[in-house]
Every structure is written in C-alpha cells, then in structure tokens.
Amino acid sequence: MLLARIEVAPDELERAREREFVETVRAELSERGVDHVTLDLHGYRSGSVSPEETAGGETTATRND
C-alpha cells in the first residue's frame, strides 16, 4: 500500500478541498500507484513529517530532505 500525504500552505487549504483539486490530485497520484491520499488539515509546517521527541517529552520537528 502506498500513501501520499499532502501539505499545503495554510492560506491554500480551502482551495485544496475543492472538488476539482481533489479529483485532479487523486487521478495523478493513482496513475503513480498511490492507494490512499491524505490532506494535512494543519497545512504545511516545516519538519512536520519527522517529529522527534526531546528528553523532556516535548516534540520537536525535523525534516529529512
């Protein structure tokens, strides 16, 4: 199973929820073998893909490019 997670800028979240965008993304990613697509409703946040927990139990985000 292949999963795609989409993050967009917070000011573009409304556009990302429009039917035309959803259908286009779903079709394009299906052609590439993606089974499931999720939209992060928090919007794009640098480092949100790989959060790390600190010794005090707090979560900090890092990004592995």
mmCIF file of the N, C-alpha and C atoms, coordinates in Angstrom:
data_MODEL
# 
_entry.id   MODEL 
# 
loop_
_atom_site.group_PDB 
_atom_site.id 
_atom_site.type_symbol 
_atom_site.label_atom_id 
_atom_site.label_alt_id 
_atom_site.label_comp_id 
_atom_site.label_asym_id 
_atom_site.label_entity_id 
_atom_site.label_seq_id 
_atom_site.pdbx_PDB_ins_code 
_atom_site.Cartn_x 
_atom_site.Cartn_y 
_atom_site.Cartn_z 
_atom_site.occupancy 
_atom_site.B_iso_or_equiv 
_atom_site.pdbx_formal_charge 
_atom_site.auth_seq_id 
_atom_site.auth_comp_id 
_atom_site.auth_asym_id 
_atom_site.auth_atom_id 
_atom_site.pdbx_PDB_model_num 
ATOM 1   N N  . MET A 1 1  ? 0.848   -1.185 0.000   1.00 0.00 ? 1  MET A N  1 
ATOM 2   C CA . MET A 1 1  ? 0.000   0.000  0.000   1.00 0.00 ? 1  MET A CA 1 
ATOM 3   C C  . MET A 1 1  ? 0.886   1.239  0.000   1.00 0.00 ? 1  MET A C  1 
ATOM 4   N N  . LEU A 1 2  ? 0.589   2.149  -0.860  1.00 0.00 ? 2  LEU A N  1 
ATOM 5   C CA . LEU A 1 2  ? 1.342   3.394  -0.964  1.00 0.00 ? 2  LEU A CA 1 
ATOM 6   C C  . LEU A 1 2  ? 0.438   4.549  -0.565  1.00 0.00 ? 2  LEU A C  1 
ATOM 7   N N  . LEU A 1 3  ? 0.932   5.390  0.343   1.00 0.00 ? 3  LEU A N  1 
ATOM 8   C CA . LEU A 1 3  ? 0.170   6.506  0.894   1.00 0.00 ? 3  LEU A CA 1 
ATOM 9   C C  . LEU A 1 3  ? 0.868   7.817  0.553   1.00 0.00 ? 3  LEU A C  1 
ATOM 10  N N  . ALA A 1 4  ? 0.089   8.809  0.136   1.00 0.00 ? 4  ALA A N  1 
ATOM 11  C CA . ALA A 1 4  ? 0.621   10.156 -0.104  1.00 0.00 ? 4  ALA A CA 1 
ATOM 12  C C  . ALA A 1 4  ? -0.014  11.100 0.901   1.00 0.00 ? 4  ALA A C  1 
ATOM 13  N N  . ARG A 1 5  ? 0.808   11.931 1.506   1.00 0.00 ? 5  ARG A N  1 
ATOM 14  C CA . ARG A 1 5  ? 0.328   12.950 2.446   1.00 0.00 ? 5  ARG A CA 1 
ATOM 15  C C  . ARG A 1 5  ? 0.569   14.304 1.806   1.00 0.00 ? 5  ARG A C  1 
ATOM 16  N N  . ILE A 1 6  ? -0.482  15.091 1.700   1.00 0.00 ? 6  ILE A N  1 
ATOM 17  C CA . ILE A 1 6  ? -0.374  16.406 1.064   1.00 0.00 ? 6  ILE A CA 1 
ATOM 18  C C  . ILE A 1 6  ? -0.418  17.480 2.134   1.00 0.00 ? 6  ILE A C  1 
ATOM 19  N N  . GLU A 1 7  ? 0.556   18.367 2.070   1.00 0.00 ? 7  GLU A N  1 
ATOM 20  C CA . GLU A 1 7  ? 0.594   19.547 2.924   1.00 0.00 ? 7  GLU A CA 1 
ATOM 21  C C  . GLU A 1 7  ? 0.584   20.760 2.005   1.00 0.00 ? 7  GLU A C  1 
ATOM 22  N N  . VAL A 1 8  ? -0.281  21.701 2.282   1.00 0.00 ? 8  VAL A N  1 
ATOM 23  C CA . VAL A 1 8  ? -0.313  22.950 1.515   1.00 0.00 ? 8  VAL A CA 1 
ATOM 24  C C  . VAL A 1 8  ? -0.211  24.102 2.493   1.00 0.00 ? 8  VAL A C  1 
ATOM 25  N N  . ALA A 1 9  ? 0.139   25.260 1.987   1.00 0.00 ? 9  ALA A N  1 
ATOM 26  C CA . ALA A 1 9  ? 0.213   26.451 2.833   1.00 0.00 ? 9  ALA A CA 1 
ATOM 27  C C  . ALA A 1 9  ? -1.156  26.688 3.460   1.00 0.00 ? 9  ALA A C  1 
ATOM 28  N N  . PRO A 1 10 ? -1.188  27.137 4.723   1.00 0.00 ? 10 PRO A N  1 
ATOM 29  C CA . PRO A 1 10 ? -2.474  27.356 5.397   1.00 0.00 ? 10 PRO A CA 1 
ATOM 30  C C  . PRO A 1 10 ? -3.455  28.209 4.596   1.00 0.00 ? 10 PRO A C  1 
ATOM 31  N N  . ASP A 1 11 ? -2.955  29.193 3.864   1.00 0.00 ? 11 ASP A N  1 
ATOM 32  C CA . ASP A 1 11 ? -3.863  30.040 3.083   1.00 0.00 ? 11 ASP A CA 1 
ATOM 33  C C  . ASP A 1 11 ? -4.373  29.357 1.813   1.00 0.00 ? 11 ASP A C  1 
ATOM 34  N N  . GLU A 1 12 ? -3.907  28.131 1.527   1.00 0.00 ? 12 GLU A N  1 
ATOM 35  C CA . GLU A 1 12 ? -4.367  27.387 0.354   1.00 0.00 ? 12 GLU A CA 1 
ATOM 36  C C  . GLU A 1 12 ? -5.223  26.180 0.721   1.00 0.00 ? 12 GLU A C  1 
ATOM 37  N N  . LEU A 1 13 ? -5.504  26.000 2.012   1.00 0.00 ? 13 LEU A N  1 
ATOM 38  C CA . LEU A 1 13 ? -6.291  24.840 2.443   1.00 0.00 ? 13 LEU A CA 1 
ATOM 39  C C  . LEU A 1 13 ? -7.677  24.809 1.805   1.00 0.00 ? 13 LEU A C  1 
ATOM 40  N N  . GLU A 1 14 ? -8.338  25.934 1.721   1.00 0.00 ? 14 GLU A N  1 
ATOM 41  C CA . GLU A 1 14 ? -9.679  25.955 1.119   1.00 0.00 ? 14 GLU A CA 1 
ATOM 42  C C  . GLU A 1 14 ? -9.631  25.480 -0.331  1.00 0.00 ? 14 GLU A C  1 
ATOM 43  N N  . ARG A 1 15 ? -8.657  25.941 -1.086  1.00 0.00 ? 15 ARG A N  1 
ATOM 44  C CA . ARG A 1 15 ? -8.504  25.518 -2.490  1.00 0.00 ? 15 ARG A CA 1 
ATOM 45  C C  . ARG A 1 15 ? -8.241  24.023 -2.570  1.00 0.00 ? 15 ARG A C  1 
ATOM 46  N N  . ALA A 1 16 ? -7.453  23.486 -1.648  1.00 0.00 ? 16 ALA A N  1 
ATOM 47  C CA . ALA A 1 16 ? -7.110  22.068 -1.663  1.00 0.00 ? 16 ALA A CA 1 
ATOM 48  C C  . ALA A 1 16 ? -8.313  21.184 -1.367  1.00 0.00 ? 16 ALA A C  1 
ATOM 49  N N  . ARG A 1 17 ? -9.362  21.757 -0.832  1.00 0.00 ? 17 ARG A N  1 
ATOM 50  C CA . ARG A 1 17 ? -10.559 20.989 -0.515  1.00 0.00 ? 17 ARG A CA 1 
ATOM 51  C C  . ARG A 1 17 ? -11.610 21.059 -1.626  1.00 0.00 ? 17 ARG A C  1 
ATOM 52  N N  . GLU A 1 18 ? -11.331 21.832 -2.676  1.00 0.00 ? 18 GLU A N  1 
ATOM 53  C CA . GLU A 1 18 ? -12.280 21.956 -3.778  1.00 0.00 ? 18 GLU A CA 1 
ATOM 54  C C  . GLU A 1 18 ? -12.272 20.700 -4.635  1.00 0.00 ? 18 GLU A C  1 
ATOM 55  N N  . ARG A 1 19 ? -13.446 20.331 -5.149  1.00 0.00 ? 19 ARG A N  1 
ATOM 56  C CA . ARG A 1 19 ? -13.610 19.096 -5.906  1.00 0.00 ? 19 ARG A CA 1 
ATOM 57  C C  . ARG A 1 19 ? -12.612 18.967 -7.065  1.00 0.00 ? 19 ARG A C  1 
ATOM 58  N N  . GLU A 1 20 ? -12.412 20.034 -7.817  1.00 0.00 ? 20 GLU A N  1 
ATOM 59  C CA . GLU A 1 20 ? -11.505 19.975 -8.972  1.00 0.00 ? 20 GLU A CA 1 
ATOM 60  C C  . GLU A 1 20 ? -10.085 19.597 -8.537  1.00 0.00 ? 20 GLU A C  1 
ATOM 61  N N  . PHE A 1 21 ? -9.598  20.212 -7.471  1.00 0.00 ? 21 PHE A N  1 
ATOM 62  C CA . PHE A 1 21 ? -8.263  19.901 -6.957  1.00 0.00 ? 21 PHE A CA 1 
ATOM 63  C C  . PHE A 1 21 ? -8.201  18.445 -6.506  1.00 0.00 ? 21 PHE A C  1 
ATOM 64  N N  . VAL A 1 22 ? -9.193  18.027 -5.730  1.00 0.00 ? 22 VAL A N  1 
ATOM 65  C CA . VAL A 1 22 ? -9.226  16.663 -5.191  1.00 0.00 ? 22 VAL A CA 1 
ATOM 66  C C  . VAL A 1 22 ? -9.212  15.638 -6.318  1.00 0.00 ? 22 VAL A C  1 
ATOM 67  N N  . GLU A 1 23 ? -10.063 15.822 -7.308  1.00 0.00 ? 23 GLU A N  1 
ATOM 68  C CA . GLU A 1 23 ? -10.138 14.864 -8.410  1.00 0.00 ? 23 GLU A CA 1 
ATOM 69  C C  . GLU A 1 23 ? -8.859  14.824 -9.228  1.00 0.00 ? 23 GLU A C  1 
ATOM 70  N N  . THR A 1 24 ? -8.261  15.981 -9.465  1.00 0.00 ? 24 THR A N  1 
ATOM 71  C CA . THR A 1 24 ? -7.015  16.041 -10.227 1.00 0.00 ? 24 THR A CA 1 
ATOM 72  C C  . THR A 1 24 ? -5.884  15.337 -9.482  1.00 0.00 ? 24 THR A C  1 
ATOM 73  N N  . VAL A 1 25 ? -5.740  15.641 -8.205  1.00 0.00 ? 25 VAL A N  1 
ATOM 74  C CA . VAL A 1 25 ? -4.677  15.022 -7.410  1.00 0.00 ? 25 VAL A CA 1 
ATOM 75  C C  . VAL A 1 25 ? -4.889  13.514 -7.316  1.00 0.00 ? 25 VAL A C  1 
ATOM 76  N N  . ARG A 1 26 ? -6.125  13.109 -7.045  1.00 0.00 ? 26 ARG A N  1 
ATOM 77  C CA . ARG A 1 26 ? -6.423  11.680 -6.928  1.00 0.00 ? 26 ARG A CA 1 
ATOM 78  C C  . ARG A 1 26 ? -6.080  10.947 -8.225  1.00 0.00 ? 26 ARG A C  1 
ATOM 79  N N  . ALA A 1 27 ? -6.442  11.503 -9.373  1.00 0.00 ? 27 ALA A N  1 
ATOM 80  C CA . ALA A 1 27 ? -6.155  10.870 -10.657 1.00 0.00 ? 27 ALA A CA 1 
ATOM 81  C C  . ALA A 1 27 ? -4.647  10.785 -10.909 1.00 0.00 ? 27 ALA A C  1 
ATOM 82  N N  . GLU A 1 28 ? -3.945  11.891 -10.678 1.00 0.00 ? 28 GLU A N  1 
ATOM 83  C CA . GLU A 1 28 ? -2.496  11.914 -10.915 1.00 0.00 ? 28 GLU A CA 1 
ATOM 84  C C  . GLU A 1 28 ? -1.758  10.920 -10.020 1.00 0.00 ? 28 GLU A C  1 
ATOM 85  N N  . LEU A 1 29 ? -2.105  10.899 -8.746  1.00 0.00 ? 29 LEU A N  1 
ATOM 86  C CA . LEU A 1 29 ? -1.405  10.006 -7.824  1.00 0.00 ? 29 LEU A CA 1 
ATOM 87  C C  . LEU A 1 29 ? -1.799  8.552  -8.041  1.00 0.00 ? 29 LEU A C  1 
ATOM 88  N N  . SER A 1 30 ? -3.029  8.292  -8.435  1.00 0.00 ? 30 SER A N  1 
ATOM 89  C CA . SER A 1 30 ? -3.443  6.919  -8.745  1.00 0.00 ? 30 SER A CA 1 
ATOM 90  C C  . SER A 1 30 ? -2.624  6.365  -9.900  1.00 0.00 ? 30 SER A C  1 
ATOM 91  N N  . GLU A 1 31 ? -2.350  7.197  -10.898 1.00 0.00 ? 31 GLU A N  1 
ATOM 92  C CA . GLU A 1 31 ? -1.527  6.778  -12.037 1.00 0.00 ? 31 GLU A CA 1 
ATOM 93  C C  . GLU A 1 31 ? -0.116  6.400  -11.606 1.00 0.00 ? 31 GLU A C  1 
ATOM 94  N N  . ARG A 1 32 ? 0.325   6.935  -10.479 1.00 0.00 ? 32 ARG A N  1 
ATOM 95  C CA . ARG A 1 32 ? 1.672   6.667  -9.966  1.00 0.00 ? 32 ARG A CA 1 
ATOM 96  C C  . ARG A 1 32 ? 1.675   5.561  -8.905  1.00 0.00 ? 32 ARG A C  1 
ATOM 97  N N  . GLY A 1 33 ? 0.522   4.893  -8.747  1.00 0.00 ? 33 GLY A N  1 
ATOM 98  C CA . GLY A 1 33 ? 0.452   3.766  -7.843  1.00 0.00 ? 33 GLY A CA 1 
ATOM 99  C C  . GLY A 1 33 ? 0.091   4.074  -6.408  1.00 0.00 ? 33 GLY A C  1 
ATOM 100 N N  . VAL A 1 34 ? -0.345  5.295  -6.141  1.00 0.00 ? 34 VAL A N  1 
ATOM 101 C CA . VAL A 1 34 ? -0.718  5.670  -4.780  1.00 0.00 ? 34 VAL A CA 1 
ATOM 102 C C  . VAL A 1 34 ? -2.126  5.144  -4.498  1.00 0.00 ? 34 VAL A C  1 
ATOM 103 N N  . ASP A 1 35 ? -2.260  4.429  -3.372  1.00 0.00 ? 35 ASP A N  1 
ATOM 104 C CA . ASP A 1 35 ? -3.545  3.841  -2.994  1.00 0.00 ? 35 ASP A CA 1 
ATOM 105 C C  . ASP A 1 35 ? -4.417  4.783  -2.164  1.00 0.00 ? 35 ASP A C  1 
ATOM 106 N N  . HIS A 1 36 ? -3.796  5.563  -1.288  1.00 0.00 ? 36 HIS A N  1 
ATOM 107 C CA . HIS A 1 36 ? -4.518  6.448  -0.382  1.00 0.00 ? 36 HIS A CA 1 
ATOM 108 C C  . HIS A 1 36 ? -3.834  7.810  -0.346  1.00 0.00 ? 36 HIS A C  1 
ATOM 109 N N  . VAL A 1 37 ? -4.653  8.863  -0.288  1.00 0.00 ? 37 VAL A N  1 
ATOM 110 C CA . VAL A 1 37 ? -4.145  10.231 -0.221  1.00 0.00 ? 37 VAL A CA 1 
ATOM 111 C C  . VAL A 1 37 ? -4.762  10.908 0.991   1.00 0.00 ? 37 VAL A C  1 
ATOM 112 N N  . THR A 1 38 ? -3.910  11.568 1.787   1.00 0.00 ? 38 THR A N  1 
ATOM 113 C CA . THR A 1 38 ? -4.409  12.330 2.929   1.00 0.00 ? 38 THR A CA 1 
ATOM 114 C C  . THR A 1 38 ? -4.040  13.796 2.754   1.00 0.00 ? 38 THR A C  1 
ATOM 115 N N  . LEU A 1 39 ? -4.858  14.664 3.339   1.00 0.00 ? 39 LEU A N  1 
ATOM 116 C CA . LEU A 1 39 ? -4.593  16.105 3.340   1.00 0.00 ? 39 LEU A CA 1 
ATOM 117 C C  . LEU A 1 39 ? -4.395  16.526 4.783   1.00 0.00 ? 39 LEU A C  1 
ATOM 118 N N  . ASP A 1 40 ? -3.214  17.054 5.080   1.00 0.00 ? 40 ASP A N  1 
ATOM 119 C CA . ASP A 1 40 ? -2.919  17.522 6.430   1.00 0.00 ? 40 ASP A CA 1 
ATOM 120 C C  . ASP A 1 40 ? -3.688  18.821 6.665   1.00 0.00 ? 40 ASP A C  1 
ATOM 121 N N  . LEU A 1 41 ? -4.683  18.762 7.549   1.00 0.00 ? 41 LEU A N  1 
ATOM 122 C CA . LEU A 1 41 ? -5.546  19.921 7.781   1.00 0.00 ? 41 LEU A CA 1 
ATOM 123 C C  . LEU A 1 41 ? -4.879  21.022 8.585   1.00 0.00 ? 41 LEU A C  1 
ATOM 124 N N  . HIS A 1 42 ? -3.687  20.766 9.108   1.00 0.00 ? 42 HIS A N  1 
ATOM 125 C CA . HIS A 1 42 ? -2.921  21.821 9.770   1.00 0.00 ? 42 HIS A CA 1 
ATOM 126 C C  . HIS A 1 42 ? -2.226  22.701 8.746   1.00 0.00 ? 42 HIS A C  1 
ATOM 127 N N  . GLY A 1 43 ? -2.113  22.226 7.529   1.00 0.00 ? 43 GLY A N  1 
ATOM 128 C CA . GLY A 1 43 ? -1.377  22.945 6.496   1.00 0.00 ? 43 GLY A CA 1 
ATOM 129 C C  . GLY A 1 43 ? 0.106   22.657 6.617   1.00 0.00 ? 43 GLY A C  1 
ATOM 130 N N  . TYR A 1 44 ? 0.877   23.173 5.690   1.00 0.00 ? 44 TYR A N  1 
ATOM 131 C CA . TYR A 1 44 ? 2.317   22.922 5.676   1.00 0.00 ? 44 TYR A CA 1 
ATOM 132 C C  . TYR A 1 44 ? 2.983   23.512 6.908   1.00 0.00 ? 44 TYR A C  1 
ATOM 133 N N  . ARG A 1 45 ? 3.783   22.693 7.563   1.00 0.00 ? 45 ARG A N  1 
ATOM 134 C CA . ARG A 1 45 ? 4.605   23.128 8.695   1.00 0.00 ? 45 ARG A CA 1 
ATOM 135 C C  . ARG A 1 45 ? 5.969   22.484 8.518   1.00 0.00 ? 45 ARG A C  1 
ATOM 136 N N  . SER A 1 46 ? 7.001   23.262 8.422   1.00 0.00 ? 46 SER A N  1 
ATOM 137 C CA . SER A 1 46 ? 8.345   22.737 8.233   1.00 0.00 ? 46 SER A CA 1 
ATOM 138 C C  . SER A 1 46 ? 8.669   21.711 9.308   1.00 0.00 ? 46 SER A C  1 
ATOM 139 N N  . GLY A 1 47 ? 9.121   20.527 8.884   1.00 0.00 ? 47 GLY A N  1 
ATOM 140 C CA . GLY A 1 47 ? 9.534   19.485 9.807   1.00 0.00 ? 47 GLY A CA 1 
ATOM 141 C C  . GLY A 1 47 ? 8.415   18.618 10.333  1.00 0.00 ? 47 GLY A C  1 
ATOM 142 N N  . SER A 1 48 ? 7.192   18.801 9.880   1.00 0.00 ? 48 SER A N  1 
ATOM 143 C CA . SER A 1 48 ? 6.074   18.043 10.440  1.00 0.00 ? 48 SER A CA 1 
ATOM 144 C C  . SER A 1 48 ? 6.078   16.576 10.048  1.00 0.00 ? 48 SER A C  1 
ATOM 145 N N  . VAL A 1 49 ? 6.850   16.209 9.039   1.00 0.00 ? 49 VAL A N  1 
ATOM 146 C CA . VAL A 1 49 ? 6.885   14.816 8.585   1.00 0.00 ? 49 VAL A CA 1 
ATOM 147 C C  . VAL A 1 49 ? 7.654   13.938 9.556   1.00 0.00 ? 49 VAL A C  1 
ATOM 148 N N  . SER A 1 50 ? 8.703   14.456 10.172  1.00 0.00 ? 50 SER A N  1 
ATOM 149 C CA . SER A 1 50 ? 9.557   13.645 11.044  1.00 0.00 ? 50 SER A CA 1 
ATOM 150 C C  . SER A 1 50 ? 9.738   14.303 12.406  1.00 0.00 ? 50 SER A C  1 
ATOM 151 N N  . PRO A 1 51 ? 8.677   14.380 13.210  1.00 0.00 ? 51 PRO A N  1 
ATOM 152 C CA . PRO A 1 51 ? 8.841   14.986 14.534  1.00 0.00 ? 51 PRO A CA 1 
ATOM 153 C C  . PRO A 1 51 ? 9.698   14.099 15.429  1.00 0.00 ? 51 PRO A C  1 
ATOM 154 N N  . GLU A 1 52 ? 10.500  14.712 16.288  1.00 0.00 ? 52 GLU A N  1 
ATOM 155 C CA . GLU A 1 52 ? 11.335  13.979 17.231  1.00 0.00 ? 52 GLU A CA 1 
ATOM 156 C C  . GLU A 1 52 ? 10.958  14.393 18.640  1.00 0.00 ? 52 GLU A C  1 
ATOM 157 N N  . GLU A 1 53 ? 11.006  13.443 19.552  1.00 0.00 ? 53 GLU A N  1 
ATOM 158 C CA . GLU A 1 53 ? 10.687  13.729 20.942  1.00 0.00 ? 53 GLU A CA 1 
ATOM 159 C C  . GLU A 1 53 ? 11.961  14.058 21.697  1.00 0.00 ? 53 GLU A C  1 
ATOM 160 N N  . THR A 1 54 ? 11.927  15.122 22.508  1.00 0.00 ? 54 THR A N  1 
ATOM 161 C CA . THR A 1 54 ? 13.082  15.509 23.305  1.00 0.00 ? 54 THR A CA 1 
ATOM 162 C C  . THR A 1 54 ? 13.080  14.729 24.608  1.00 0.00 ? 54 THR A C  1 
ATOM 163 N N  . ALA A 1 55 ? 14.152  14.847 25.386  1.00 0.00 ? 55 ALA A N  1 
ATOM 164 C CA . ALA A 1 55 ? 14.264  14.137 26.660  1.00 0.00 ? 55 ALA A CA 1 
ATOM 165 C C  . ALA A 1 55 ? 13.141  14.512 27.612  1.00 0.00 ? 55 ALA A C  1 
ATOM 166 N N  . GLY A 1 56 ? 12.624  15.728 27.524  1.00 0.00 ? 56 GLY A N  1 
ATOM 167 C CA . GLY A 1 56 ? 11.549  16.174 28.399  1.00 0.00 ? 56 GLY A CA 1 
ATOM 168 C C  . GLY A 1 56 ? 10.171  15.770 27.921  1.00 0.00 ? 56 GLY A C  1 
ATOM 169 N N  . GLY A 1 57 ? 10.101  15.019 26.825  1.00 0.00 ? 57 GLY A N  1 
ATOM 170 C CA . GLY A 1 57 ? 8.817   14.566 26.312  1.00 0.00 ? 57 GLY A CA 1 
ATOM 171 C C  . GLY A 1 57 ? 8.170   15.511 25.322  1.00 0.00 ? 57 GLY A C  1 
ATOM 172 N N  . GLU A 1 58 ? 8.813   16.658 25.064  1.00 0.00 ? 58 GLU A N  1 
ATOM 173 C CA . GLU A 1 58 ? 8.262   17.586 24.086  1.00 0.00 ? 58 GLU A CA 1 
ATOM 174 C C  . GLU A 1 58 ? 8.605   17.101 22.685  1.00 0.00 ? 58 GLU A C  1 
ATOM 175 N N  . THR A 1 59 ? 7.785   17.476 21.737  1.00 0.00 ? 59 THR A N  1 
ATOM 176 C CA . THR A 1 59 ? 8.036   17.083 20.356  1.00 0.00 ? 59 THR A CA 1 
ATOM 177 C C  . THR A 1 59 ? 8.617   18.264 19.592  1.00 0.00 ? 59 THR A C  1 
ATOM 178 N N  . THR A 1 60 ? 9.718   18.019 18.903  1.00 0.00 ? 60 THR A N  1 
ATOM 179 C CA . THR A 1 60 ? 10.287  18.996 18.009  1.00 0.00 ? 60 THR A CA 1 
ATOM 180 C C  . THR A 1 60 ? 10.299  18.389 16.625  1.00 0.00 ? 60 THR A C  1 
ATOM 181 N N  . ALA A 1 61 ? 10.223  19.203 15.618  1.00 0.00 ? 61 ALA A N  1 
ATOM 182 C CA . ALA A 1 61 ? 10.135  18.685 14.264  1.00 0.00 ? 61 ALA A CA 1 
ATOM 183 C C  . ALA A 1 61 ? 11.472  18.818 13.551  1.00 0.00 ? 61 ALA A C  1 
ATOM 184 N N  . THR A 1 62 ? 11.802  17.800 12.798  1.00 0.00 ? 62 THR A N  1 
ATOM 185 C CA . THR A 1 62 ? 12.970  17.836 11.922  1.00 0.00 ? 62 THR A CA 1 
ATOM 186 C C  . THR A 1 62 ? 12.534  17.362 10.569  1.00 0.00 ? 62 THR A C  1 
ATOM 187 N N  . ARG A 1 63 ? 13.239  17.779 9.555   1.00 0.00 ? 63 ARG A N  1 
ATOM 188 C CA . ARG A 1 63 ? 12.899  17.375 8.195   1.00 0.00 ? 63 ARG A CA 1 
ATOM 189 C C  . ARG A 1 63 ? 14.102  16.675 7.586   1.00 0.00 ? 63 ARG A C  1 
ATOM 190 N N  . ASN A 1 64 ? 13.873  15.512 7.040   1.00 0.00 ? 64 ASN A N  1 
ATOM 191 C CA . ASN A 1 64 ? 14.945  14.741 6.393   1.00 0.00 ? 64 ASN A CA 1 
ATOM 192 C C  . ASN A 1 64 ? 14.787  14.885 4.888   1.00 0.00 ? 64 ASN A C  1 
ATOM 193 N N  . ASP A 1 65 ? 15.512  15.815 4.292   1.00 0.00 ? 65 ASP A N  1 
ATOM 194 C CA . ASP A 1 65 ? 15.412  16.039 2.837   1.00 0.00 ? 65 ASP A CA 1 
ATOM 195 C C  . ASP A 1 65 ? 16.366  15.159 2.103   1.00 0.00 ? 65 ASP A C  1 
# 
